[in-house]
Amino acid sequence: MRSLWLRVGLCLTATLGLCDAGAQPADEFYLGRRELTLITSGATGGGYDQYSRMLARHMGKHLPGTPTIVVQNMVGGGGIRAANFLYNVAPRDGSVFGLIDRGMPTAPLLYGEKSQARFDAVKLSWIGSVMRETGMGVVATDYDRDGWIDLYVANDGSDNFLLKNLGNGRFKDIGLEAGVALSGNGDELGSMGEDAGDYNRDGRLDIIVTTFQKQLNALYRSEGGGLYTDVAMAQGLGETSLPLVKWGTKFFDFDNDGWLDLFVANGHLEDHIDKYDNSSTYLQQNQLFKNMGGGLFKEVSNQAGEGLREMHSSRGAAFGDLDNDGDIDIVVCNSRDRPSLLYNEGGNKKSWILLELKGKKNRFGIGAFVKVTAQGMTQIAEVHAGSSYVSQNDLRLHFGLGDATMVEKVEVEWPEGLKEVFRNLPARCQRTLLEGSGERESENQGAH
């Protein structure tokens, strides 16, 4: 089996104190081999739009390559201008689009693929007329399982968006009626990062949204029928988060017990916050919440090793199995500091499987929906291109399997509609699933 080592990219800026005064910020890309090797690209500059186009071109250029983890902090003109970037693959034709969430009250930029190595800006009035808020995070997910990729956008200080894909090139914001626009108390949130995953194993994708100081994170549990309930306090994501400014996040199974746990990167924006607010500090501890089963979380940050006891002002967090040992590691981007590389030591004591999807038109299977059944336990996941906060995670899907030694069945619904089954896969290894090589579940590839 070929060895696959992840690339890690960090987009850094002078505003974060990582460049000399007057210098233009440069992108730094960490090429994953046995160790992380720093490769620095050319400097960027010329304002936000030029930076956005550079980023889109870079993503277009490198999309055909191996999986990349990207942690981005992008600023221009003295303040944050591009808060997040995702790329995804539209259903049906396998084309790629990228969405840059600007992090200010204006419409995001949507890039459509012109060729394998180039993205061009697409002027779309239907999305610009809706999205006039301070967008900070975005995740592409088929929340209602109708075969069309939808967009969830986390906004800072205003209603979050759930943009339902109508299937005709148009989107409709249904965040309020779905219950994911506001907190459980009906308050607007200072939303930052987000992710979608099935934390309670009921077969539906739930949404986590990180928030500003003195606000609870929002945990939107899917109730079915396109409706959600914010259950953060009831599920254990409560008071310990109130003093913190929360950013990058992800549902992931750090101990391979088959239940999705949760990581949250924290750090304040204001250097001297403690001078006039004794409830918070600039440097903060990141948090790890263990899923105790059934979706009830318990914070275990202080019991999870020295790396999680350090204090930083963290922002982006990207997740992947960096050393290919069967458990998920984390790369955290820290403001005015070096990034943190959190190796998971011991998470692979229980069983696991790592699935790399390869489509015919869609090389990484972005947007694919996967269901894994092992020893009577069923889990689901989507291949996401962009989530957390300004981050790109490992595109391989990781499933903790508990004590299982075999995966009885892997069901894959590819973005263009083909449904396949792969049977009797051994645990504790990485498997590549090629579109068209499984047992076909349905001959109807286009209907939903």
N, C-alpha and C positions, 0 to 999 in steps of 0.2 A: 504494500500500500504506500502511495506516495506521501511524503511528509508535507504538511501544510502549516506554514507559519504565518501568523497574522501581521498585517501592517497596522501601525498605530500612528495617527496624524493629530498634531496639535496646532491649532491656529491661534497665534498669540499676537498681542498688540502692545504698542508703546504705552497706551493708557493704563495697562496693567502693571507698568513699571518694569517690563522685561526687555525694553530697548533703551538706548541712549536718547536723551532729549533731542527732538528734531528728527530722529531716525524714522524711516518708514518700517512698519511691521513686516515681518517675514513669516511665512508658513514653515513649520517644522514637521517633517514626516519621519516617523520611527518605523523602520523596516524590520519586521519580526523574523528573526532567525532563532538561534539558540539564545541569543541575547538581543536586547533592543539597540539597534544601531542608528544613530542620528544622521539624517540626510536633510539638509536645508535647501529649500527651493529659493528662487529669486524673490526679492522684496516686492510687496504690493503697495499700491497707493492710488491717489487720484480720486478719492472720495468713495462713497458707498457703492454707487452703481458700478464703477470699474471693479471694485472688489468683488461684488456679487457675480459679475460676468466671469471674472477670473475663477471664482470658486466653481461656478457651473461648468466652465470649460474643463477644469481639473477633474471634476467628478465624471464628466462625459468621457474624458480621455482615459481614466483609470477604471471605468465601470467594467470593461471586458476582462480586467485582471483578477487577481486573487482577492479574497475578502479583506476589507480595510476597516479598522476602527478609527473614527475621526472624532476628536474632541475640539470644538470650535469656540473661540471667544473673539468675536469680530466687532470692531468699533471703527468709527470714522467721524470726523468733524466734532470731536470732543465727547461723543456719547455713543452708546450702542446703536448700531444701525442694522446689522443683520444678526438676529438672535438665533436663528435656527435654519438648517437646511436639510431637506430630505429628498431622496430620489426614489421613485417607485416605478412600477411598470403597469401601464393601463391594461385592463383585461381585453380580451379579444384579439388584439393585433400584436401584442408584445412590445409596443413602443414604450419609451422611457420618458417620464416627465420629472422635473425637479421643482420644488416649491421652496422659496426663501422667505422666511418670516422675518420682517424687518425689525421688530422690536420697537416700533414707534407707531403713532396713530396714523397709519397710511396703509394702502393695500400692499400685499406681498407681491413678489415677482414670481411668475410661473414660467418655467423654462420647458420647452418641448424639444424632443430629440430631432435634429435635422440629419444627423449621421451618427455612426458609432463613436465618433471622436469630437462631437460638437453639439452644444446646446444653444438654442436661440431663444430670446425672450418672446413670450406669447402675450399679446395684449388681449385680455379677456375681461370685458366689462361685467360679465355675470358674477365674477368672483371679486372684482375690485369694488363693486357697488355694495357688497355685503361686508367685506372685511376691512373696516376702517377703525380698527382698534390696535392696541399695543400687543401684538402677537409675540409670544416668547417661545412656545414649543408647539410642535405638530407631530402627529402620528397618523399614518395611513392604515386604516383597518376596515375590514368589511364587517361592521358592527351588527348588521341585520342578516348577514349570510344570504344576500340576494345575488351574489356573484359580481357586484360592482364595488370597487374600492372607495370608501368614504374617507373623510378627513376630520380629525378632531384637533382643534386649535385652542391652546391655552393662552388666555389673554391676561395681561397684567392690569388689574383694577377695573375690569369690565366683564360682561358676560362672556363665557367661553362659547366657542362655536362647535356644533356637530354638523358638518356639512354633508348631507346625504347626497350621494351620487344618484341622479335621476336616470342615468343610462343614456342620455342624449347629449352629453357634453356640458350639462348644466348641473349645478349643485344648489341645494336648498338648506338653509340653516334651520335645524329642528332642535337646537340645544335646550331651549326652555321647555318644550313639551316632553322631551326625552328625560329631563331631570339632571342634565350634566352641565348646565350653564352657570349655576350658582351653588353655594354651599347648601348643606342640609337645612340651614336656618334661613335660606333665601338671601344670603349676602353675596355681594360681588367679592371675588378673591383676587389677590395679587398672585396669579398663577404663573408658574415658571416651567417646570418640566412635567413630563407625562409618559405613561406607558399603558399598554393594553395587554392583559393576560388573564387566564382563568385561575384566580388564586384559590377559589373554593371548590374547584373540580366539579362544577355542575354542568359543564359543556357549553358555557357561554363566556364571552370575553368581557372582563371588567376593566375599569379605567382608574388609574391612580394619577392624581395631579398634586404636585408640590406647590407650596404657597409661601407668602411673606411672613415676617415676624408677627406674632400674636394671632395667627390664624392656624387652624388645623389643616393638615393635608386633607384633600378630598379623596375618598375611596368610593367610587361609584360602582356599586354592585348591580350587575345586570339582572333584572327580574324577568326577562323575556318580553317578547312583543315590542322591543325597541324602547323599553322603559328602564330607568336606573334609580337607585336609592343611595344617598350618601351615608355610609355606615362606618366612617373612620373611627369615631369615638367608641362605638359598640364593638369594633373588631380589634381594638388595642392600639390604634395609632393616635393616641390622645395627647395628654398634657405635656409629655416630655418634649414635644415638638414645638410648643408655643413660643419659647424664647428665640427660636432659630429661624434663619432665612434659608428656605429649602430650594434646591436646584435639581441636579441630575438624579434620576431614579430608574429603577427597573424591578419588575417581578422576575426572580430567578431562583433556582433551587440550589442553594449554596452547599447543602449537606446531602443531596441526592436521595432524600427520603420520599420523593414523589409529590411534595407540596411546595408551591412557589412561595419563596420568602421575598423580602423587600429590602433594598438598599436606598438610602437617601443621602445625597451630598449636601453639606450645609456650609454657610459662610455669609457674614454680613457684608453689605455694600459700604457702610460708613466706618472709616478707620477708627474713629474715636467715639463710637456709639456708647461705650461704657462711661464716658464722661458725663452724660446727661440721661442715660437710661441704664440703671443698674441691673436690669433684667436680662441684658444681652451683652455680647462681646463681638469684636470683629472676627477673631479666630474662633472657630467652633468645631465641635466633634461631629464627624459623620456618623450615621446611624445604620444599624443592621437589625431588622426585625425578623425573627424566626416565626414561620407559620407552624403553629402547634397542632395543626390538623383541623379540618373543617373551616379554615379561614380565619381563625383567631390568632392574632399576632402578639409576640412578646419581644420587647427590645433586649438584645443580647450584645450590644456594642462593646461593653466593657469586658465581656467574656470571650471575644473573638480575636484576640491577639493585639500586639503592640501597634500594628498599622491602623487599627480603628480607635486607638486611644490617643493618637496624635491630634493636634489642633491646627487647622488650616482655615483659610477662607476659600472654600471649594466652590466650583461651578459645575462644569460638565463632568459626566461619568460615563465611561464606555465599558462594555462587558463582553468577555469572550474567554475561551479556553486557550490562553496564550502559550502554555507549555504542553498542550495536547495530552493532559493526564486524566481527563474525565471530569474535572470540576471547573467552575467558572471563576476567573480572575477579573480584577477591576482596575482600570486606569482612570485616575481622577485628575482633572485640571484644577490647579490651585492658583488663585489670584496672587500676583507678586511673589510667586514661589515656584519651585520646581514641581512637576507633576508627581503624584503618588502612584506607585505600582504595587497593588495589593494582590500578592500571590495567595491563592487558596491552598493551604497546606492541610490535607486531611479530609477535604470534602469528598474525595473519591473512595472513601472506605465502603460506601454503599455503591450499588450498581448504577450504571448509566448507559446511555447511547447518544452519540453525536451524529446528526443527520445533515449531510450536505446535499442540497437539491440542485439539480442541473436541468434547466429547461431547454427546449429546442430553440426558441427565439429569445427566451428570458433566461439568461445564463445562470443566474443565481436563484431562480424560482421565486423572485420577490413577489409577494402577495399571495403565495401558495398557503393553503390551509391544511394542517397536518393533524391527524389523530393517531395516538400511539396506545396500544393495549398490551399490558404485560402483567401476568399473574393476577388477573382480575381487576387491575387498575387502569383506567382510561384517562389520558391527558390530551389536551389540544394546544396548538400554538400556530401562529402565523409567522411567515418570514417578513420581517419589517425592515424597511430601509429608512432609518431615521426615527428616533424617539428620544427618551430621556431629556436632556437639555443640551442643545448644540452638540450632539454626539451621534456616532454611528457604531453600532454593536456588531459583533461576530454574526455573519449571515447564516452560519450553521445553527441548527436547532438542537439545543441540549435538553435532554429529559433525564431526571433522576428516576431510578427504577426500584429503589428500596433493595429488597433481597432477591429480586428476579434475576434469573440467569439467561432468559430468552424473551424476546419481544415477539408475541404471537402474531401481531398484525400492526402494520403501519398503513394508514389510509391517507392518500394525498389527493387533494383537489387542486389542480394546477390553475394558474390565472386565466387560461383560455377555456377552462371548463372541463377538461379531461379528468376523470376520476379513476385512480388506480389503487391497487392493494399490493403491498409487499409483505410476505409472510415469513415467519420463523427466522428472525434475524438474531444473531448472538448478541448478548449484552457486553458491556465493557469494551466497545470499539467504535470507531467512526465508520459510517457507511455512506457511500455516495449513491443517491437515487436519481436515475436518469429518466426523464420524461419519456414515456412510451415503452419502458422496459418492464413495467409491472403487470399485474393481472388487471385487465380493464374491468372496471366496475360498471361503467355506463358507456354506451356507444354514442350517446347524445352529448357532444362536446360543447355545443353552443347554447343550449337551452338552460334557463334558470327559473 
